[in-house]
């Protein structure tokens, strides 16, 4: 992300200094919490009516690896907790095993997972397996205090990523019904979002990507959440395109080719100049 932000800042300065903007202006918004639903960033700006005010297009420099994301999945992320009562293993009959109480529900959610992951989106996304809807069960699991004590608490997470064709409300209702009897904490509740492939802003962006890189860029759906959803919900065309490589992002050996950063800076400046002509 830092490489993309650097490219955007440089592009905005170049567009200003070279007199490329004949109308309007470029706004750069740097937010700190894109990975955690944006309570101090985009969500806060949106709640205060400041997000994308008077905007005609939005671009975020996510590591898209050469494609343009015009859509993103929604997310329902829950932490489900079952409570019990601790007791020494030798007198476990005096305790209540939270883990054992939770097992039937975990099995039910696993059945939902099977059903969910046969669904496929009609949006373009690669590879083919990425088309399937997602339910990650047990991304984080916690409980108990020691091997010889009945666990008085057991919790696990469910991360449900929904395709734009699915209903956020219906999928949330289905999970909550399956988790009856659990204490439920909602970590994320975010809709899917999409901007039409024929939008004028993306046509401008695609043309400049081709002219600078010599390659036609495909439009795809992002496999996760994007800040674009806040802007798209306000009717602002919103896209992601950046110099980073998704194949190495969030890993221990992230890198970004310097050439990509320079190309993106030029693409951003030209796109802004034509959009604001």
C-alpha positions in Angstrom: 0.0 0.0 0.0 2.8 2.4 0.8 4.1 2.2 -2.8 0.7 3.0 -4.1 0.3 5.9 -1.8 3.7 7.3 -2.8 2.7 7.0 -6.5 -0.6 8.8 -5.9 1.0 11.7 -4.0 3.6 12.1 -6.7 1.0 11.9 -9.4 -1.2 14.6 -7.7 1.9 16.9 -7.3 2.9 16.3 -10.9 -0.6 17.0 -12.2 -0.7 20.3 -10.3 2.8 21.4 -11.2 2.5 20.6 -14.9 -0.9 22.4 -15.1 -2.8 19.3 -16.2 -5.9 20.1 -14.2 -8.2 22.5 -16.0 -11.2 22.0 -13.7 -11.9 20.4 -10.3 -9.2 19.1 -8.0 -7.6 15.9 -6.7 -8.3 14.9 -3.1 -6.0 12.4 -1.4 -7.5 10.6 1.6 -5.1 8.5 3.8 -6.9 6.3 6.3 -5.3 4.0 8.9 -7.8 1.2 9.4 -8.9 -0.3 6.1 -8.3 -3.8 7.4 -10.6 -3.3 10.4 -13.8 -1.9 8.9 -12.7 1.8 9.1 -14.2 3.1 12.3 -11.5 5.9 12.5 -11.1 6.2 8.7 -13.6 5.9 5.9 -16.5 4.9 8.0 -16.0 8.0 10.3 -15.7 10.3 7.3 -18.8 8.8 5.8 -20.8 9.3 9.0 -19.8 12.9 9.1 -20.7 13.5 5.5 -17.2 14.2 4.4 -16.4 11.1 2.4 -16.2 11.8 -1.3 -18.0 15.1 -1.0 -18.6 16.4 -4.6 -16.5 13.5 -5.9 -16.9 12.3 -9.5 -14.6 9.3 -9.2 -12.4 7.4 -6.7 -9.3 5.3 -7.1 -7.5 3.3 -4.4 -3.9 1.9 -5.0 -4.5 -1.6 -3.8 -2.0 -4.2 -5.0 -4.1 -5.5 -7.9 -1.2 -7.1 -9.8 -2.1 -5.5 -13.2 -5.9 -5.8 -13.1 -8.5 -3.2 -12.1 -11.0 -4.1 -9.4 -14.5 -2.7 -10.0 -16.3 -4.8 -7.4 -15.7 -6.3 -4.0 -17.2 -9.0 -1.8 -19.1 -8.2 1.3 -18.2 -9.5 4.7 -20.0 -10.9 7.8 -17.4 -11.7 10.5 -18.6 -13.1 13.8 -17.0 -14.3 17.0 -19.2 -16.9 18.7 -18.6 -17.8 22.3 -20.1 -20.6 24.4 -19.8 -20.4 28.2 -19.4 -23.3 30.6 -18.1 -23.9 34.1 -14.5 -24.9 35.1 -13.8 -28.0 37.1 -10.7 -30.3 37.7 -10.6 -33.2 35.3 -11.0 -35.6 38.3 -14.3 -34.0 39.2 -15.4 -32.9 35.7 -18.9 -33.9 36.5 -19.1 -30.6 38.6 -18.2 -28.5 35.5 -19.8 -27.7 32.2 -17.6 -28.3 29.2 -18.0 -25.2 26.9 -16.2 -27.0 24.0 -18.5 -30.0 24.1 -21.5 -27.7 24.2 -20.3 -25.9 21.1 -19.5 -29.0 19.0 -23.1 -29.6 17.5 -23.2 -26.0 16.4 -19.8 -26.2 14.8 -21.0 -29.2 12.8 -24.1 -27.2 11.7 -22.0 -24.3 10.5 -19.7 -26.7 8.7 -22.8 -27.9 6.8 -23.6 -24.3 5.9 -20.0 -23.9 4.6 -20.5 -26.8 2.2 -23.7 -25.2 0.8 -22.1 -21.8 0.6 -19.0 -22.9 -1.3 -20.8 -24.4 -4.2 -22.2 -20.9 -5.2 -20.3 -18.9 -7.8 -20.2 -15.2 -8.7 -20.8 -14.1 -12.3 -18.3 -11.3 -11.9 -14.9 -11.8 -13.5 -12.3 -13.1 -11.1 -9.3 -15.4 -11.4 -8.5 -18.2 -10.8 -11.7 -20.1 -11.3 -11.8 -21.4 -7.7 -11.9 -17.7 -6.5 -15.4 -17.5 -8.1 -16.9 -19.5 -5.2 -18.5 -17.8 -2.2 -16.5 -18.1 1.0 -17.0 -19.2 4.6 -13.9 -19.5 6.7 -14.6 -21.4 9.9 -12.4 -21.2 12.9 -9.9 -18.6 11.7 -9.3 -17.8 15.4 -10.2 -20.4 18.1 -9.8 -19.9 21.8 -10.9 -21.6 25.0 -10.0 -23.3 28.3 -7.1 -22.7 30.7 -5.3 -26.1 30.9 -5.5 -29.7 29.7 -6.8 -30.9 33.0 -9.6 -28.4 33.5 -13.0 -28.4 31.8 -13.1 -25.3 29.6 -15.4 -22.6 30.9 -15.3 -20.7 27.6 -14.9 -21.7 24.0 -15.0 -19.2 21.1 -14.4 -19.4 17.3 -14.7 -17.0 14.4 -16.7 -17.2 11.2 -15.6 -15.1 8.3 -18.3 -15.1 5.6 -17.4 -13.3 2.4 -20.4 -12.9 0.2 -20.5 -12.3 -3.6 -22.5 -9.3 -4.9 -25.3 -11.6 -6.0 -26.0 -12.7 -2.4 -28.0 -11.0 0.3 -26.0 -9.6 3.3 -29.1 -9.7 5.5 -30.2 -13.2 4.5 -26.7 -14.7 5.0 -26.3 -13.0 8.4 -29.8 -14.3 9.5 -28.8 -17.8 8.5 -25.6 -17.7 10.6 -27.3 -16.2 13.7 -30.0 -18.9 13.6 -27.3 -21.6 13.5 -25.5 -19.9 16.5 -28.5 -19.8 18.8 -27.4 -20.1 22.4 -24.0 -18.5 21.7 -22.8 -15.0 22.7 -22.2 -13.4 19.3 -19.8 -10.5 18.6 -20.0 -8.8 15.2 -16.5 -7.9 14.0 -17.5 -6.9 10.4 -20.8 -6.4 8.7 -20.1 -5.0 5.2 -22.0 -5.0 2.0 -20.6 -6.1 -1.4 -20.2 -3.2 -3.9 -19.7 -2.8 -7.6 -19.3 -0.1 -10.2 -20.5 -0.8 -13.8 -17.8 -1.9 -16.2 -18.9 0.7 -18.7 -18.5 3.7 -16.4 -16.7 6.6 -18.1 -14.1 6.9 -15.3 -12.9 3.3 -15.7 -12.8 3.6 -19.5 -10.4 6.5 -19.0 -8.3 4.6 -16.5 -8.2 1.5 -18.8 -7.1 3.5 -21.8 -4.2 5.1 -19.9 -3.1 1.8 -18.4 -2.9 0.4 -21.9 -1.0 3.4 -23.2 1.6 3.4 -20.4 2.1 -0.3 -19.9 1.4 -1.6 -23.4 -1.1 -4.1 -21.9 -4.9 -4.2 -21.7 -6.1 -4.5 -18.1 -8.9 -6.8 -17.2 -11.7 -5.8 -14.9 -12.1 -8.2 -11.9 -13.9 -8.4 -8.6 -11.6 -8.1 -5.5 -11.6 -11.3 -3.5 -12.0 -9.3 -0.2 -13.3 -6.0 1.0 -12.3 -2.6 -0.4 -12.6 1.0 0.6 -14.3 1.5 -2.7 -17.6 0.2 -1.1 -18.0 3.5 0.9 -17.8 5.5 -2.3 -19.9 3.2 -4.5 -22.7 3.3 -1.9 -22.8 7.1 -2.5 -23.0 6.7 -6.2 -19.4 7.6 -6.9 -17.6 5.4 -9.4 -14.9 3.6 -7.4 -12.0 1.4 -8.5 -8.7 -0.2 -7.4 -5.5 -0.3 -9.3 -2.0 -0.3 -7.8 1.6 -1.2 -8.4 1.8 -4.0 -5.8 1.4 -7.7 -6.4 -1.5 -9.5 -4.7 0.5 -12.8 -4.8 3.0 -11.5 -2.3 0.9 -9.0 -0.3 0.4 -9.7 3.5 3.4 -12.1 3.4 6.9 -12.0 5.0 8.7 -11.1 1.7 6.5 -8.3 0.2 8.1 -6.4 -2.6 7.0 -4.0 -5.3 8.9 -3.4 -8.6 10.0 0.2 -8.8 9.0 0.2 -12.4 5.4 -0.5 -11.4 5.4 2.5 -9.1 6.6 4.9 -11.7 4.1 3.6 -14.3 1.2 3.9 -11.8 2.2 7.5 -10.9 2.0 8.4 -14.6 -1.3 6.5 -15.1 -2.9 8.2 -12.0 -1.8 11.7 -13.2 -3.1 11.2 -16.8 -6.4 9.6 -15.5 -7.0 12.5 -13.2 -6.2 15.1 -15.8 -8.6 13.6 -18.4 -11.3 13.0 -15.8 -11.1 16.7 -14.7 -10.8 18.2 -18.1 
